Amino acid sequence: MVIITFPDRQTQKEALGFLLGRFSGTVLKSGEHIVPEDALAALAEQNFVFTVRGKANDKQVAALRTAAAASVQRRHGRPKRVAGRSTQ
C-alpha cells in the first residue's frame, strides 16, 4: 500500500471515481489516499496526475483493515415486525 495525493480537488474527484470498484483504499483527513501499488499503474494509464508520498506504514494499513472489517461486521437494527406475524 502506498500514500498518494492529487494536485487539485477536480483531479482527486475524477481519480476516485475511476478507482472506486477497481481497488480498495482509503482517504485520510489530510487529503492523502492509501491505495494498493497496482492502482498507481492504473492511474498512470488513465493520465491522472498524482504524487507518491511513500509506503503506508503498518499502523496506517492496520487502520484501513480495521475500518473495512467494521463496515462488514456492522449489524443493522432488527425489524420490529417479522413477516407473517403480527406485533399485537
C-alpha positions in Angstrom: 0.0 0.0 0.0 1.2 3.5 -0.9 0.2 7.0 0.0 -0.6 9.4 -2.8 -2.0 12.9 -3.3 -3.6 14.7 -6.2 -2.8 18.3 -7.3 -6.3 19.6 -7.0 -9.9 18.7 -6.0 -11.1 18.1 -9.5 -8.3 15.6 -10.3 -8.9 13.9 -7.0 -12.7 13.6 -7.6 -12.2 12.1 -11.1 -9.4 9.7 -9.9 -11.6 8.5 -7.0 -14.4 7.9 -9.4 -12.1 5.8 -11.5 -10.6 3.9 -8.5 -14.0 3.0 -7.0 -14.9 -0.6 -7.6 -11.4 -1.4 -9.0 -9.2 -1.0 -5.9 -9.6 -0.9 -2.2 -8.2 2.1 -0.3 -9.0 4.9 2.0 -8.9 8.7 2.1 -7.3 10.3 5.1 -8.4 13.6 6.6 -5.1 15.2 5.4 -6.3 14.6 1.8 -3.9 11.7 1.3 -5.0 8.4 -0.2 -3.8 4.9 0.7 -4.1 2.7 -2.3 -2.5 -0.6 -3.4 0.6 -0.3 -5.6 -1.3 -1.8 -8.6 -3.6 1.3 -8.5 -0.6 3.5 -9.4 -0.2 1.9 -12.9 -3.9 2.1 -13.5 -4.0 5.8 -12.6 -1.0 6.5 -14.8 -2.6 4.6 -17.7 -5.6 6.9 -17.4 -3.3 10.0 -17.4 -4.1 11.1 -13.8 -1.5 13.3 -12.2 -0.6 12.3 -8.7 2.3 12.4 -6.3 3.5 9.3 -4.4 4.3 10.3 -0.8 5.7 6.9 0.2 4.7 3.5 1.5 2.0 3.3 4.1 3.3 2.2 7.5 1.9 -0.7 9.4 -0.3 1.5 11.6 -2.0 3.1 8.6 -2.6 -0.2 6.9 -4.0 -1.7 10.1 -6.4 1.2 10.4 -7.5 0.6 6.9 -8.2 -3.1 7.6 -10.0 -2.3 10.9 -12.3 0.2 9.1 -13.1 -2.3 6.4 -13.8 -5.1 8.9 -16.1 -2.8 10.9 -18.1 -1.9 7.9 -18.6 -5.6 7.0 -19.4 -6.6 10.6 -21.8 -3.8 11.4 -25.3 -5.1 12.1 -28.4 -3.2 11.3 -31.3 -3.0 13.7 -33.8 -5.8 13.5 -37.2 -5.2 12.0 -39.9 -4.6 14.6 -42.2 -7.0 12.8 -41.5 -10.4 11.5 -43.1 -11.3 8.2 -46.3 -13.3 8.7 -46.6 -12.4 12.4 -48.5 -9.6 14.0 -46.9 -7.4 16.7 -50.0 -7.4 18.9 
